[in-house]
Amino acid sequence: MMKIVAQTLEQIAGVEIFPIISLLIFFVFFLIVGYMVFTADKNYIEEMKNMPLDKDEDFHDDL
């Protein structure tokens, strides 16, 4: 099975660039998510963290 895949990939011109592009996409995504985490509003994070514990909110618990 891997021989078929290897032979097919060998026939594609420029196939060696695909792993590099994949790594760059992952790295850029990781940096963006890291930036968003470190610059997020701390009050919003605290509110979301405590949301499951709040019983005085109007949730539909009677389902």
Beta strands, then each sheet from edge to edge (+ up, - down):
end
